[in-house]
Structure formats: structure tokens, C-alpha cells
């Protein structure tokens, strides 16, 4: 019985971890200009003839837009994101300059 319970707990933990790192996202705020540019890109790509769009707000911030044609864009970002890799070339250059005092 304990083996089944342990296996269930680990499977649940593994499922939650996979969900958290791959699917869990939160709303990312946009500026008004960014929303307008994204709407213009939508119009060009979809050859949309609409002339109006409306802001989609969450928590008082713009997170997307909705076009007259029914297209909706909501900006989301993963909750857990990796840190950017260090620029090795910059670090090597800085070390080289420091060692050779140039």
C-alpha cells in the first residue's frame, strides 16, 4: 500500500513540475505603443481590413488587444525563465585587457 502511495505522490510531483516549467505562464504587460505595433503586424500578416481594436487589461495593465475581426492577442511569459548565458567573448576580452593593461 505504501508503495502505491509513494508512486502516486512522485507522479503527482513530477506532473506538477513539468506543468510549472513548461505550461505555467503569467500575463506580461505591454505599452500602448507595443499593442498598436502588434495590431499593425496582425493586420499585415492576416490582411485584416479592420479599423478598430480594443485593449485587453488585467490588473490595470494592458496585456493584449482584440481586433474587430475577432483576433485576440494576449502577451504571456513563462513563470520560470532561465537566466541568459554569459557572453563569453566579452568576458575573455575584459580578462585579456586586464592582463595586458591595454
C-alpha positions in Angstrom: 0.0 0.0 0.0 2.8 2.4 0.9 4.5 1.7 -2.5 1.4 2.8 -4.3 1.0 5.9 -2.2 4.7 6.8 -2.8 4.5 6.2 -6.5 1.3 8.4 -6.7 3.0 11.2 -4.8 6.1 11.1 -7.0 3.9 11.0 -10.2 1.9 14.0 -9.0 5.1 15.9 -8.1 6.6 15.1 -11.5 3.4 16.2 -13.3 3.3 19.4 -11.4 7.0 20.1 -12.1 6.5 19.5 -15.8 3.5 21.8 -15.9 5.2 24.5 -13.9 8.3 24.7 -16.1 6.5 24.2 -19.5 3.0 25.5 -19.4 2.6 27.8 -16.4 2.6 31.4 -17.6 1.6 34.8 -16.4 0.4 38.0 -18.1 3.2 40.3 -19.4 2.3 43.9 -19.6 2.5 45.8 -22.9 2.8 49.5 -23.5 0.2 51.2 -25.7 2.7 51.6 -28.5 3.7 47.9 -28.4 0.0 46.9 -28.6 -0.5 49.2 -31.6 2.5 47.7 -33.3 1.4 44.2 -32.7 -2.1 45.1 -34.1 -0.5 46.5 -37.2 1.6 43.4 -37.6 -1.6 41.3 -37.3 -3.3 43.5 -40.0 -0.4 43.0 -42.4 0.0 39.2 -41.8 -3.7 38.4 -41.9 -4.6 41.0 -44.5 -7.2 42.2 -42.0 -9.5 45.1 -43.1 -10.5 46.1 -39.6 -10.0 49.7 -38.5 -10.5 49.4 -34.7 -9.1 47.4 -31.9 -9.5 47.4 -28.1 -7.1 46.9 -25.3 -7.3 43.8 -23.1 -6.4 44.7 -19.5 -5.6 42.6 -16.4 -4.8 44.3 -13.2 -4.9 47.8 -14.7 -2.2 47.0 -17.2 -2.5 46.3 -20.9 -1.7 42.7 -21.7 -3.1 42.4 -25.2 -5.6 43.5 -27.8 -8.7 42.3 -29.6 -9.3 43.2 -33.2 -12.7 43.9 -34.8 -12.2 40.7 -36.9 -12.2 38.6 -33.6 -8.4 38.0 -33.4 -7.1 38.2 -29.8 -3.5 38.5 -28.7 -2.6 38.2 -25.1 1.1 38.6 -24.1 2.1 35.8 -21.7 5.5 34.9 -20.3 6.6 31.7 -18.6 6.7 31.9 -14.8 10.1 30.3 -14.6 12.6 31.5 -17.1 16.2 30.7 -17.4 19.0 33.3 -16.9 20.7 34.4 -20.1 24.0 32.7 -20.8 27.0 34.9 -20.2 28.7 36.5 -23.2 32.0 34.6 -23.2 33.6 36.8 -25.8 33.0 39.9 -23.6 34.4 38.2 -20.6 37.5 36.9 -22.4 38.1 40.4 -23.9 37.9 42.0 -20.4 40.3 39.5 -18.9 42.7 39.9 -21.8 42.6 43.7 -21.4 43.1 43.4 -17.7 46.1 41.1 -18.0 47.8 43.1 -20.7 46.7 46.5 -19.4 45.6 47.9 -22.8 
